[in-house]
């Protein structure tokens, strides 16, 4: 049962990610960090393995055994990362393992006192794992601890022998490499953020009517499909309203298209301000609007349509022009018993045209 629930959660995550470009970008960034974790583990494995072999060749059995043991732990960590799959905990665990290796190399000097040469690779590793902000903060702490170890007189546990010039050069290289890597990653991050914003804007433009700010026909179809699928699973009901402004061509011809656009915007505001937050209000096309009402029967939809009709009619009093603004609504109810939204939309559209034929400025729901 828990496995089935997990599979459903994974499916929902994939559906969300596939429909949300920003979520896709964030998922790619997480995968990039996981990939960086894998590379750093491979690098750490190569370093410890190579030093273990060198120590073994030098007949230093204790050091070689220690290094091979560390290499085994790193290998297990690498296998675990690949088996467990993407997780936000992975960079943290890998970072902790790299820190242990770093301070070991710093304190012991590694093989033939070459530990610091390999330890400097911690800098790009941490920036890649945590990004330039947290990576820089972490490296600043590591750099401070390193300076303390190298320059504190007779620091406990420091077995390696470094001359003063060597210590100063390492701190300088460590700081410069941290700054350079952070600047480069900051530039990459800013570019990525800009792409995220552009992607979100493009997605918004693809779903929104430019004139009224309402959902467009594409987004409305998407919402209807989702509502139909959800309501089919939950045995729910929903109602569709299709409204069309009466004699709108005459308004455009008489007062001009700029005034007609203003009327469309005002009507859109009326519809948006007098519906619930989870209702979908869309510009269906031209002077036609669609309202999708979840958890609403045809009677409730008819009541709302009548309220909206009166609000739209009242707009006529707000214009200096002698214009009569009105709207005709068709109302239809959908649910599990309906064959599909195509017939439902056709039924609502047919009732709207019946309202037009019957004299306009009215609601027909049966």
ChimeraX attribute file (.defattr): number of C-alpha atoms within 10 A of each C-alpha:
attribute: neighborCount
match mode: 1-to-1
recipient: residues
	/A:1	6
	/A:2	7
	/A:3	8
	/A:4	9
	/A:5	10
	/A:6	11
	/A:7	12
	/A:8	12
	/A:9	12
	/A:10	12
	/A:11	12
	/A:12	12
	/A:13	13
	/A:14	14
	/A:15	11
	/A:16	13
	/A:17	16
	/A:18	12
	/A:19	12
	/A:20	14
	/A:21	16
	/A:22	19
	/A:23	16
	/A:24	16
	/A:25	17
	/A:26	14
	/A:27	14
	/A:28	12
	/A:29	13
	/A:30	17
	/A:31	16
	/A:32	15
	/A:33	23
	/A:34	24
	/A:35	18
	/A:36	21
	/A:37	25
	/A:38	20
	/A:39	14
	/A:40	24
	/A:41	25
	/A:42	15
	/A:43	16
	/A:44	24
	/A:45	21
	/A:46	14
	/A:47	18
	/A:48	25
	/A:49	19
	/A:50	17
	/A:51	22
	/A:52	26
	/A:53	18
	/A:54	16
	/A:55	21
	/A:56	17
	/A:57	11
	/A:58	13
	/A:59	11
	/A:60	14
	/A:61	13
	/A:62	11
	/A:63	20
	/A:64	23
	/A:65	15
	/A:66	14
	/A:67	24
	/A:68	19
	/A:69	15
	/A:70	20
	/A:71	24
	/A:72	15
	/A:73	14
	/A:74	24
	/A:75	16
	/A:76	12
	/A:77	18
	/A:78	20
	/A:79	13
	/A:80	12
	/A:81	22
	/A:82	12
	/A:83	9
	/A:84	9
	/A:85	10
	/A:86	16
	/A:87	13
	/A:88	11
	/A:89	10
	/A:90	20
	/A:91	22
	/A:92	15
	/A:93	13
	/A:94	23
	/A:95	20
	/A:96	11
	/A:97	17
	/A:98	21
	/A:99	15
	/A:100	12
	/A:101	21
	/A:102	23
	/A:103	19
	/A:104	17
	/A:105	21
	/A:106	24
	/A:107	21
	/A:108	20
	/A:109	20
	/A:110	25
	/A:111	20
	/A:112	12
	/A:113	16
	/A:114	15
	/A:115	22
	/A:116	21
	/A:117	13
	/A:118	16
	/A:119	23
	/A:120	19
	/A:121	16
	/A:122	21
	/A:123	24
	/A:124	21
	/A:125	23
	/A:126	29
	/A:127	25
	/A:128	22
	/A:129	23
	/A:130	18
	/A:131	19
	/A:132	25
	/A:133	12
	/A:134	14
	/A:135	22
	/A:136	21
	/A:137	14
	/A:138	17
	/A:139	21
	/A:140	16
	/A:141	12
	/A:142	18
	/A:143	18
	/A:144	14
	/A:145	12
	/A:146	20
	/A:147	15
	/A:148	12
	/A:149	19
	/A:150	24
	/A:151	12
	/A:152	10
	/A:153	8
	/A:154	10
	/A:155	12
	/A:156	9
	/A:157	10
	/A:158	16
	/A:159	14
	/A:160	18
	/A:161	13
	/A:162	14
	/A:163	9
	/A:164	11
	/A:165	8
	/A:166	13
	/A:167	18
	/A:168	15
	/A:169	11
	/A:170	19
	/A:171	17
	/A:172	13
	/A:173	13
	/A:174	21
	/A:175	19
	/A:176	13
	/A:177	16
	/A:178	23
	/A:179	17
	/A:180	13
	/A:181	22
	/A:182	23
	/A:183	14
	/A:184	12
	/A:185	19
	/A:186	16
	/A:187	13
	/A:188	14
	/A:189	14
	/A:190	11
	/A:191	12
	/A:192	15
	/A:193	14
	/A:194	12
	/A:195	14
	/A:196	18
	/A:197	13
	/A:198	13
	/A:199	16
	/A:200	15
	/A:201	12
	/A:202	13
	/A:203	15
	/A:204	14
	/A:205	14
	/A:206	14
	/A:207	19
	/A:208	20
	/A:209	19
	/A:210	12
	/A:211	12
	/A:212	19
	/A:213	17
	/A:214	23
	/A:215	24
	/A:216	22
	/A:217	18
	/A:218	15
	/A:219	21
	/A:220	22
	/A:221	15
	/A:222	12
	/A:223	16
	/A:224	21
	/A:225	14
	/A:226	12
	/A:227	22
	/A:228	23
	/A:229	15
	/A:230	15
	/A:231	18
	/A:232	15
	/A:233	10
	/A:234	11
	/A:235	12
	/A:236	19
	/A:237	22
	/A:238	21
	/A:239	24
	/A:240	28
	/A:241	28
	/A:242	29
	/A:243	31
	/A:244	25
	/A:245	23
	/A:246	19
	/A:247	15
	/A:248	20
	/A:249	13
	/A:250	12
	/A:251	17
	/A:252	15
	/A:253	11
	/A:254	12
	/A:255	13
	/A:256	12
	/A:257	13
	/A:258	10
	/A:259	16
	/A:260	19
	/A:261	15
	/A:262	13
	/A:263	23
	/A:264	21
	/A:265	16
	/A:266	15
	/A:267	25
	/A:268	20
	/A:269	15
	/A:270	16
	/A:271	24
	/A:272	19
	/A:273	11
	/A:274	12
	/A:275	16
	/A:276	12
	/A:277	9
	/A:278	9
	/A:279	14
	/A:280	21
	/A:281	24
	/A:282	28
	/A:283	26
	/A:284	22
	/A:285	12
	/A:286	10
	/A:287	19
	/A:288	18
	/A:289	25
	/A:290	26
	/A:291	23
	/A:292	22
	/A:293	26
	/A:294	21
	/A:295	14
	/A:296	17
	/A:297	19
	/A:298	20
	/A:299	15
	/A:300	14
	/A:301	24
	/A:302	23
	/A:303	13
	/A:304	17
	/A:305	26
	/A:306	18
	/A:307	14
	/A:308	24
	/A:309	24
	/A:310	14
	/A:311	17
	/A:312	23
	/A:313	15
	/A:314	13
	/A:315	17
	/A:316	16
	/A:317	12
	/A:318	9
	/A:319	12
	/A:320	7
	/A:321	10
	/A:322	10
	/A:323	15
	/A:324	16
	/A:325	21
	/A:326	23
	/A:327	30
	/A:328	28
	/A:329	32
	/A:330	30
	/A:331	30
	/A:332	27
	/A:333	24
	/A:334	25
	/A:335	23
	/A:336	17
	/A:337	10
	/A:338	14
	/A:339	10
	/A:340	14
	/A:341	18
	/A:342	10
	/A:343	13
	/A:344	19
	/A:345	22
	/A:346	14
	/A:347	20
	/A:348	25
	/A:349	22
	/A:350	18
	/A:351	24
	/A:352	27
	/A:353	19
	/A:354	18
	/A:355	22
	/A:356	22
	/A:357	10
	/A:358	13
	/A:359	10
	/A:360	19
	/A:361	21
	/A:362	20
	/A:363	28
	/A:364	22
	/A:365	20
	/A:366	13
